[in-house]
Amino acid sequence: LPGNWLQLTVTRGDARSSDTRGTLLLCDPPQGHSRAAEACDALARSGGDVEAVPRDGSRVCPLVYAPVTVRAQGRWNGRPVDFSHTYSNDCEREALTGPVFALDDEQVPEV
């Protein structure tokens, strides 16, 4: 695929879980999930580095263990991207990756 794109997956539970959701995030124009424009903007500000996406330092997350594993594979500015990490819960995932892996957000119909 040309341009900046990432195949994103979010798996809830342990490694044996079948609760996996995924989408292809395209950024020219932004499309792929309900917060594609925000996700593309966050990735643009971090140079495509998921670990450098601006974090929400004001967020307080519960100490509940409900693991969420995310993966991003694709290309950004011509460079390969392969990122995978397991967060303690969805709150931690969102605080540290912003809109990038927000695949479950409700789709807002276009008017």
C-alpha positions as CSV (number, residue, x, y, z in Angstrom):
1,L,0.0,0.0,0.0
2,P,1.2,3.5,-0.7
3,G,1.4,6.2,2.0
4,N,1.2,5.8,5.7
5,W,-0.8,2.8,6.9
6,L,-0.9,0.3,9.8
7,Q,-2.7,-3.0,10.4
8,L,-3.9,-2.6,13.9
9,T,-5.1,-5.4,16.2
10,V,-6.4,-5.4,19.8
11,T,-6.7,-8.7,21.7
12,R,-8.4,-8.9,25.1
13,G,-7.5,-11.6,27.6
14,D,-4.5,-13.9,27.6
15,A,-2.6,-15.4,24.6
16,R,-5.3,-18.1,24.1
17,S,-8.1,-15.5,23.7
18,S,-10.1,-15.3,20.5
19,D,-11.4,-11.8,21.3
20,T,-9.3,-10.0,18.7
21,R,-10.4,-7.0,16.7
22,G,-8.5,-5.5,13.9
23,T,-8.6,-2.9,11.2
24,L,-6.4,-1.3,8.5
25,L,-5.7,2.4,9.4
26,L,-5.0,4.5,6.3
27,C,-3.9,8.1,6.7
28,D,-4.2,9.6,3.3
29,P,-7.1,10.3,3.8
30,P,-7.7,9.1,7.4
31,Q,-9.9,6.0,7.5
32,G,-10.1,2.7,9.2
33,H,-11.9,3.3,12.5
34,S,-14.0,5.9,14.2
35,R,-11.1,8.0,15.4
36,A,-8.9,7.6,12.3
37,A,-8.2,11.3,11.9
38,E,-7.1,11.6,15.6
39,A,-5.0,8.4,15.3
40,C,-3.3,9.6,12.1
41,D,-2.6,13.0,13.7
42,A,-1.1,11.4,16.8
43,L,1.1,9.1,14.7
44,A,2.2,12.0,12.5
45,R,3.3,14.0,15.6
46,S,5.3,10.9,16.8
47,G,6.8,10.1,13.4
48,G,4.9,6.8,13.2
49,D,6.4,5.6,16.5
50,V,3.6,4.2,18.6
51,E,5.7,4.4,21.8
52,A,6.2,8.1,21.2
53,V,2.4,9.0,20.8
54,P,1.5,11.8,23.2
55,R,0.4,10.3,26.5
56,D,-2.5,11.4,28.7
57,G,-0.6,12.1,31.9
58,S,-3.7,13.2,33.8
59,R,-5.4,9.9,33.5
60,V,-5.7,7.7,36.6
61,C,-6.3,4.0,35.8
62,P,-7.6,1.3,38.2
63,L,-5.2,-1.4,39.3
64,V,-7.3,-4.1,37.6
65,Y,-5.6,-6.8,35.6
66,A,-7.5,-7.3,32.4
67,P,-4.7,-7.7,29.8
68,V,-5.0,-6.1,26.4
69,T,-2.4,-6.8,23.7
70,V,-2.0,-4.5,20.8
71,R,-0.1,-4.8,17.6
72,A,0.7,-2.4,14.8
73,Q,2.3,-3.5,11.6
74,G,2.8,-1.5,8.4
75,R,4.7,1.4,7.0
76,W,5.2,5.0,8.0
77,N,7.2,7.5,6.0
78,G,8.6,4.6,4.0
79,R,9.9,2.8,7.1
80,P,8.5,-0.5,8.4
81,V,6.5,-0.4,11.7
82,D,6.2,-3.5,13.9
83,F,5.0,-2.7,17.4
84,S,3.4,-5.1,20.0
85,H,2.7,-4.6,23.7
86,T,0.5,-6.0,26.4
87,Y,-1.1,-3.4,28.7
88,S,-2.7,-4.2,32.1
89,N,-6.1,-3.0,31.0
90,D,-7.9,-0.8,28.5
91,C,-7.5,2.3,30.6
92,E,-3.7,2.0,30.5
93,R,-3.8,1.2,26.8
94,E,-5.7,4.3,26.0
95,A,-3.7,6.5,28.3
96,L,-0.4,5.4,26.6
97,T,-1.5,5.0,23.0
98,G,-4.3,7.6,22.7
99,P,-6.7,7.0,19.8
100,V,-4.4,4.7,17.8
101,F,-5.9,1.4,19.1
102,A,-9.4,2.8,19.9
103,L,-11.0,0.2,17.6
104,D,-14.1,-0.3,19.8
105,D,-15.2,3.3,19.9
106,E,-18.7,3.6,18.5
107,Q,-18.9,4.6,14.9
108,V,-20.4,8.1,14.4
109,P,-22.5,8.1,11.2
110,E,-21.5,10.7,8.7
111,V,-24.0,13.4,7.9
